[in-house]
Amino acid sequence: MSLFANKLQATHDRSNIGDEMAVLELKIFPADILRSPTDKVTDFDEALAKTAADMAETMYMENGIGLAANQVGLSMQMLVMDVPDEENPTASRLKTIINPEILESKGEVTWDEGCLSFPGLSVPVNRAETVVVRYFDAKGERHEEAMDGLEAICLQHEMDHLAGITFIDYLSPLKRKLALRELKKNLATP
Ligand SMILES: [Zn+2]
């Protein structure tokens, strides 16, 4: 997910990210892989950790707050996110989330979401306000965590990606048509 739709901007300390990280190529709609559900991760090895670090680097480079693996052409149930905390906006909250499962969701919230695979587009989406998610990190450790606010929204947006769903799927056919027309214009004018 991207943050252009509001004022929060990722400005964390990134000194812990090494020089050997690589920026991956971002897949832009209508790339087929954005429409395909991703595969479960089974091997928690060094290659996985490197891929997670590369995804984080790519997300920071694109000024995003969340990125799913299929957005960089990888069919695996992995996403990274770093949603700034309003109280402490420079602190890194980077999370690598693998094979996630929502255990509980409550409430409803609407937010104008952006997406790195849809440059310049902003779409209002209804999401659950709070979620409890179970996931594995890149070391294979299991976590169970409650999320709210923008972090919960971002998680749901990225988990949709992993299932082959994008935010325009929530729009009516007419609004989707208009959104895609706008996207075409955005892509034509860099
Ligand atoms: Zn997205």
py3Dmol code that shows the C-alpha trace and the ligand (Angstrom):
import py3Dmol

protein = """\
ATOM      1  CA  MET A   1       0.000   0.000   0.000  1.00  0.00           C
ATOM      2  CA  SER A   2       1.179   3.534  -0.573  1.00  0.00           C
ATOM      3  CA  LEU A   3       0.605   6.580   1.502  1.00  0.00           C
ATOM      4  CA  PHE A   4       0.112   9.348  -1.002  1.00  0.00           C
ATOM      5  CA  ALA A   5      -3.520   9.704   0.042  1.00  0.00           C
ATOM      6  CA  ASN A   6      -2.626  11.203   3.392  1.00  0.00           C
ATOM      7  CA  LYS A   7       0.064  13.116   5.182  1.00  0.00           C
ATOM      8  CA  LEU A   8       1.920  10.295   6.883  1.00  0.00           C
ATOM      9  CA  GLN A   9       5.245   9.687   5.238  1.00  0.00           C
ATOM     10  CA  ALA A  10       7.741   6.966   5.992  1.00  0.00           C
ATOM     11  CA  THR A  11      10.878   8.692   7.211  1.00  0.00           C
ATOM     12  CA  HIS A  12      12.442   6.046   9.402  1.00  0.00           C
ATOM     13  CA  ASP A  13      15.958   5.379  10.287  1.00  0.00           C
ATOM     14  CA  ARG A  14      17.081   2.847   7.687  1.00  0.00           C
ATOM     15  CA  SER A  15      20.642   2.384   8.888  1.00  0.00           C
ATOM     16  CA  ASN A  16      19.964  -1.286   9.649  1.00  0.00           C
ATOM     17  CA  ILE A  17      19.444  -2.061   5.969  1.00  0.00           C
ATOM     18  CA  GLY A  18      22.693  -3.271   4.427  1.00  0.00           C
ATOM     19  CA  ASP A  19      24.234  -2.230   1.113  1.00  0.00           C
ATOM     20  CA  GLU A  20      23.780  -5.667  -0.418  1.00  0.00           C
ATOM     21  CA  MET A  21      19.995  -5.342  -0.602  1.00  0.00           C
ATOM     22  CA  ALA A  22      18.410  -5.237  -4.017  1.00  0.00           C
ATOM     23  CA  VAL A  23      15.454  -3.264  -5.260  1.00  0.00           C
ATOM     24  CA  LEU A  24      13.023  -5.581  -7.039  1.00  0.00           C
ATOM     25  CA  GLU A  25      10.953  -4.756 -10.088  1.00  0.00           C
ATOM     26  CA  LEU A  26       7.472  -3.595  -9.209  1.00  0.00           C
ATOM     27  CA  LYS A  27       4.569  -5.218 -11.084  1.00  0.00           C
ATOM     28  CA  ILE A  28       2.028  -2.674 -12.259  1.00  0.00           C
ATOM     29  CA  PHE A  29      -1.627  -3.474 -12.989  1.00  0.00           C
ATOM     30  CA  PRO A  30      -2.724  -5.355 -15.153  1.00  0.00           C
ATOM     31  CA  ALA A  31       0.206  -7.749 -14.581  1.00  0.00           C
ATOM     32  CA  ASP A  32      -1.236 -11.289 -14.426  1.00  0.00           C
ATOM     33  CA  ILE A  33       0.539 -12.166 -11.186  1.00  0.00           C
ATOM     34  CA  LEU A  34      -1.542  -9.538  -9.329  1.00  0.00           C
ATOM     35  CA  ARG A  35      -4.593 -11.655 -10.177  1.00  0.00           C
ATOM     36  CA  SER A  36      -3.239 -14.998  -9.003  1.00  0.00           C
ATOM     37  CA  PRO A  37      -3.395 -16.355  -5.438  1.00  0.00           C
ATOM     38  CA  THR A  38       0.112 -16.942  -4.064  1.00  0.00           C
ATOM     39  CA  ASP A  39       1.612 -20.174  -2.682  1.00  0.00           C
ATOM     40  CA  LYS A  40       2.246 -20.914   0.992  1.00  0.00           C
ATOM     41  CA  VAL A  41       5.826 -20.513   2.163  1.00  0.00           C
ATOM     42  CA  THR A  42       7.325 -23.814   3.324  1.00  0.00           C
ATOM     43  CA  ASP A  43      11.099 -23.194   3.546  1.00  0.00           C
ATOM     44  CA  PHE A  44      12.248 -20.663   6.123  1.00  0.00           C
ATOM     45  CA  ASP A  45      15.807 -20.452   4.848  1.00  0.00           C
ATOM     46  CA  GLU A  46      18.375 -17.760   4.104  1.00  0.00           C
ATOM     47  CA  ALA A  47      16.972 -17.153   0.636  1.00  0.00           C
ATOM     48  CA  LEU A  48      13.622 -16.297   2.207  1.00  0.00           C
ATOM     49  CA  ALA A  49      15.229 -13.804   4.600  1.00  0.00           C
ATOM     50  CA  LYS A  50      17.079 -12.192   1.688  1.00  0.00           C
ATOM     51  CA  THR A  51      13.857 -11.926  -0.335  1.00  0.00           C
ATOM     52  CA  ALA A  52      12.110 -10.310   2.658  1.00  0.00           C
ATOM     53  CA  ALA A  53      14.942  -7.774   3.009  1.00  0.00           C
ATOM     54  CA  ASP A  54      14.827  -6.996  -0.721  1.00  0.00           C
ATOM     55  CA  MET A  55      11.070  -6.504  -0.531  1.00  0.00           C
ATOM     56  CA  ALA A  56      11.508  -4.072   2.377  1.00  0.00           C
ATOM     57  CA  GLU A  57      14.149  -2.142   0.432  1.00  0.00           C
ATOM     58  CA  THR A  58      11.825  -1.980  -2.585  1.00  0.00           C
ATOM     59  CA  MET A  59       8.950  -0.762  -0.404  1.00  0.00           C
ATOM     60  CA  TYR A  60      11.087   2.014   1.122  1.00  0.00           C
ATOM     61  CA  MET A  61      12.417   3.029  -2.290  1.00  0.00           C
ATOM     62  CA  GLU A  62       8.856   3.420  -3.563  1.00  0.00           C
ATOM     63  CA  ASN A  63       7.748   5.274  -0.416  1.00  0.00           C
ATOM     64  CA  GLY A  64       5.263   2.529   0.370  1.00  0.00           C
ATOM     65  CA  ILE A  65       4.049   1.295   3.755  1.00  0.00           C
ATOM     66  CA  GLY A  66       3.274  -2.234   2.573  1.00  0.00           C
ATOM     67  CA  LEU A  67       4.258  -4.584  -0.234  1.00  0.00           C
ATOM     68  CA  ALA A  68       3.086  -8.090  -1.113  1.00  0.00           C
ATOM     69  CA  ALA A  69       5.380 -10.652  -2.778  1.00  0.00           C
ATOM     70  CA  ASN A  70       3.324 -10.924  -5.974  1.00  0.00           C
ATOM     71  CA  GLN A  71       3.759  -7.162  -6.457  1.00  0.00           C
ATOM     72  CA  VAL A  72       7.404  -7.950  -7.179  1.00  0.00           C
ATOM     73  CA  GLY A  73       6.620 -11.057  -9.240  1.00  0.00           C
ATOM     74  CA  LEU A  74       6.946 -13.711  -6.509  1.00  0.00           C
ATOM     75  CA  SER A  75       4.128 -16.166  -5.877  1.00  0.00           C
ATOM     76  CA  MET A  76       4.558 -16.607  -2.149  1.00  0.00           C
ATOM     77  CA  GLN A  77       2.453 -15.732   0.877  1.00  0.00           C
ATOM     78  CA  MET A  78       4.762 -13.071   2.189  1.00  0.00           C
ATOM     79  CA  LEU A  79       4.297  -9.355   2.739  1.00  0.00           C
ATOM     80  CA  VAL A  80       6.303  -6.615   4.371  1.00  0.00           C
ATOM     81  CA  MET A  81       4.919  -3.530   6.026  1.00  0.00           C
ATOM     82  CA  ASP A  82       6.177  -0.569   7.956  1.00  0.00           C
ATOM     83  CA  VAL A  83       3.319   1.648   9.001  1.00  0.00           C
ATOM     84  CA  PRO A  84       4.565   4.759  10.800  1.00  0.00           C
ATOM     85  CA  ASP A  85       3.379   5.311  14.342  1.00  0.00           C
ATOM     86  CA  GLU A  86       1.959   8.841  14.548  1.00  0.00           C
ATOM     87  CA  GLU A  87       3.447   9.307  18.028  1.00  0.00           C
ATOM     88  CA  ASN A  88       6.885   8.262  16.919  1.00  0.00           C
ATOM     89  CA  PRO A  89       7.051   8.636  13.114  1.00  0.00           C
ATOM     90  CA  THR A  90      10.772   8.027  12.653  1.00  0.00           C
ATOM     91  CA  ALA A  91      10.858   4.631  14.397  1.00  0.00           C
ATOM     92  CA  SER A  92      10.914   1.576  12.138  1.00  0.00           C
ATOM     93  CA  ARG A  93       7.997  -0.799  12.598  1.00  0.00           C
ATOM     94  CA  LEU A  94       9.057  -3.129   9.810  1.00  0.00           C
ATOM     95  CA  LYS A  95       7.274  -6.465   9.894  1.00  0.00           C
ATOM     96  CA  THR A  96       7.737  -9.465   7.656  1.00  0.00           C
ATOM     97  CA  ILE A  97       4.482 -11.400   7.587  1.00  0.00           C
ATOM     98  CA  ILE A  98       4.396 -14.908   6.134  1.00  0.00           C
ATOM     99  CA  ASN A  99       1.431 -17.283   5.662  1.00  0.00           C
ATOM    100  CA  PRO A 100      -0.886 -14.867   7.509  1.00  0.00           C
ATOM    101  CA  GLU A 101      -4.306 -15.852   8.785  1.00  0.00           C
ATOM    102  CA  ILE A 102      -6.885 -13.448  10.213  1.00  0.00           C
ATOM    103  CA  LEU A 103      -8.282 -15.014  13.390  1.00  0.00           C
ATOM    104  CA  GLU A 104     -10.647 -12.222  14.378  1.00  0.00           C
ATOM    105  CA  SER A 105     -11.881  -8.983  12.845  1.00  0.00           C
ATOM    106  CA  LYS A 106     -14.067  -6.281  14.335  1.00  0.00           C
ATOM    107  CA  GLY A 107     -15.627  -2.963  13.383  1.00  0.00           C
ATOM    108  CA  GLU A 108     -15.552  -1.167  10.085  1.00  0.00           C
ATOM    109  CA  VAL A 109     -13.496   1.680   8.715  1.00  0.00           C
ATOM    110  CA  THR A 110     -13.216   3.387   5.323  1.00  0.00           C
ATOM    111  CA  TRP A 111      -9.904   4.726   4.111  1.00  0.00           C
ATOM    112  CA  ASP A 112      -8.662   6.169   0.808  1.00  0.00           C
ATOM    113  CA  GLU A 113      -6.069   3.559  -0.051  1.00  0.00           C
ATOM    114  CA  GLY A 114      -3.200   3.829  -2.462  1.00  0.00           C
ATOM    115  CA  CYS A 115      -1.334   0.918  -4.046  1.00  0.00           C
ATOM    116  CA  LEU A 116       2.174   0.753  -5.476  1.00  0.00           C
ATOM    117  CA  SER A 117       0.825  -1.363  -8.359  1.00  0.00           C
ATOM    118  CA  PHE A 118      -1.664   1.386  -9.282  1.00  0.00           C
ATOM    119  CA  PRO A 119       0.451   4.566  -9.379  1.00  0.00           C
ATOM    120  CA  GLY A 120      -1.418   7.716  -8.409  1.00  0.00           C
ATOM    121  CA  LEU A 121      -4.739   5.978  -7.822  1.00  0.00           C
ATOM    122  CA  SER A 122      -6.716   6.452  -4.615  1.00  0.00           C
ATOM    123  CA  VAL A 123      -9.700   4.226  -3.854  1.00  0.00           C
ATOM    124  CA  PRO A 124     -11.973   4.265  -0.771  1.00  0.00           C
ATOM    125  CA  VAL A 125     -12.235   0.752   0.699  1.00  0.00           C
ATOM    126  CA  ASN A 126     -14.162  -0.591   3.698  1.00  0.00           C
ATOM    127  CA  ARG A 127     -12.062  -2.721   6.006  1.00  0.00           C
ATOM    128  CA  ALA A 128     -12.328  -4.224   9.449  1.00  0.00           C
ATOM    129  CA  GLU A 129     -11.150  -1.736  12.060  1.00  0.00           C
ATOM    130  CA  THR A 130      -9.226  -4.183  14.224  1.00  0.00           C
ATOM    131  CA  VAL A 131      -7.858  -7.599  13.385  1.00  0.00           C
ATOM    132  CA  VAL A 132      -6.022 -10.388  15.134  1.00  0.00           C
ATOM    133  CA  VAL A 133      -3.564 -12.050  12.807  1.00  0.00           C
ATOM    134  CA  ARG A 134      -1.444 -15.175  13.097  1.00  0.00           C
ATOM    135  CA  TYR A 135       1.694 -15.278  10.965  1.00  0.00           C
ATOM    136  CA  PHE A 136       5.287 -16.427  10.747  1.00  0.00           C
ATOM    137  CA  ASP A 137       8.290 -14.155  10.461  1.00  0.00           C
ATOM    138  CA  ALA A 138      11.253 -14.827   8.153  1.00  0.00           C
ATOM    139  CA  LYS A 139      12.917 -16.941  10.859  1.00  0.00           C
ATOM    140  CA  GLY A 140       9.876 -19.199  11.023  1.00  0.00           C
ATOM    141  CA  GLU A 141       8.745 -17.925  14.413  1.00  0.00           C
ATOM    142  CA  ARG A 142       5.013 -17.821  14.959  1.00  0.00           C
ATOM    143  CA  HIS A 143       3.291 -14.604  16.048  1.00  0.00           C
ATOM    144  CA  GLU A 144      -0.222 -13.732  17.069  1.00  0.00           C
ATOM    145  CA  GLU A 145      -0.892 -10.028  17.091  1.00  0.00           C
ATOM    146  CA  ALA A 146      -3.743  -7.531  17.327  1.00  0.00           C
ATOM    147  CA  MET A 147      -3.586  -4.608  14.897  1.00  0.00           C
ATOM    148  CA  ASP A 148      -5.673  -1.486  14.511  1.00  0.00           C
ATOM    149  CA  GLY A 149      -5.619   1.850  12.704  1.00  0.00           C
ATOM    150  CA  LEU A 150      -3.659   2.156   9.471  1.00  0.00           C
ATOM    151  CA  GLU A 151      -1.626  -0.942  10.281  1.00  0.00           C
ATOM    152  CA  ALA A 152      -4.771  -3.113  10.266  1.00  0.00           C
ATOM    153  CA  ILE A 153      -5.922  -1.496   6.997  1.00  0.00           C
ATOM    154  CA  CYS A 154      -2.537  -2.049   5.407  1.00  0.00           C
ATOM    155  CA  LEU A 155      -2.421  -5.691   6.511  1.00  0.00           C
ATOM    156  CA  GLN A 156      -5.827  -6.386   4.958  1.00  0.00           C
ATOM    157  CA  HIS A 157      -4.823  -4.623   1.718  1.00  0.00           C
ATOM    158  CA  GLU A 158      -1.625  -6.693   1.451  1.00  0.00           C
ATOM    159  CA  MET A 159      -3.355  -9.959   2.395  1.00  0.00           C
ATOM    160  CA  ASP A 160      -5.820  -9.291  -0.419  1.00  0.00           C
ATOM    161  CA  HIS A 161      -2.860  -9.098  -2.806  1.00  0.00           C
ATOM    162  CA  LEU A 162      -1.681 -12.515  -1.643  1.00  0.00           C
ATOM    163  CA  ALA A 163      -5.138 -13.872  -2.526  1.00  0.00           C
ATOM    164  CA  GLY A 164      -5.031 -12.282  -6.009  1.00  0.00           C
ATOM    165  CA  ILE A 165      -7.418  -9.469  -5.041  1.00  0.00           C
ATOM    166  CA  THR A 166      -6.716  -5.781  -5.650  1.00  0.00           C
ATOM    167  CA  PHE A 167      -8.537  -2.748  -4.249  1.00  0.00           C
ATOM    168  CA  ILE A 168     -10.324  -1.962  -7.509  1.00  0.00           C
ATOM    169  CA  ASP A 169     -12.217  -5.250  -7.071  1.00  0.00           C
ATOM    170  CA  TYR A 170     -14.306  -3.480  -4.399  1.00  0.00           C
ATOM    171  CA  LEU A 171     -15.511  -0.821  -6.833  1.00  0.00           C
ATOM    172  CA  SER A 172     -18.727  -0.937  -8.844  1.00  0.00           C
ATOM    173  CA  PRO A 173     -18.168  -1.688 -12.558  1.00  0.00           C
ATOM    174  CA  LEU A 174     -18.628   1.995 -13.455  1.00  0.00           C
ATOM    175  CA  LYS A 175     -16.280   3.297 -10.752  1.00  0.00           C
ATOM    176  CA  ARG A 176     -13.732   0.649 -11.699  1.00  0.00           C
ATOM    177  CA  LYS A 177     -13.872   1.790 -15.313  1.00  0.00           C
ATOM    178  CA  LEU A 178     -13.277   5.395 -14.260  1.00  0.00           C
ATOM    179  CA  ALA A 179     -10.450   4.384 -11.925  1.00  0.00           C
ATOM    180  CA  LEU A 180      -8.718   2.396 -14.667  1.00  0.00           C
ATOM    181  CA  ARG A 181      -9.076   5.320 -17.057  1.00  0.00           C
ATOM    182  CA  GLU A 182      -7.391   7.528 -14.454  1.00  0.00           C
ATOM    183  CA  LEU A 183      -4.643   4.942 -13.965  1.00  0.00           C
ATOM    184  CA  LYS A 184      -3.996   4.859 -17.718  1.00  0.00           C
ATOM    185  CA  LYS A 185      -3.594   8.634 -17.667  1.00  0.00           C
ATOM    186  CA  ASN A 186      -1.260   8.452 -14.657  1.00  0.00           C
ATOM    187  CA  LEU A 187       0.901   5.835 -16.374  1.00  0.00           C
ATOM    188  CA  ALA A 188       1.076   7.907 -19.573  1.00  0.00           C
ATOM    189  CA  THR A 189       2.349  11.002 -17.742  1.00  0.00           C
ATOM    190  CA  PRO A 190       5.339  10.093 -15.600  1.00  0.00           C
TER     191      PRO A 190
END
"""
ligand_1 = """\
1
ZN
Zn -1.429 -2.726 -3.087
"""
view = py3Dmol.view(width=600, height=400)
view.addModel(protein, "pdb")
view.setStyle({"model": 0}, {"cartoon": {"style": "trace"}})
view.addModel(ligand_1, "xyz")
view.setStyle({"model": 1}, {"stick": {}})
view.zoomTo()
view.show()
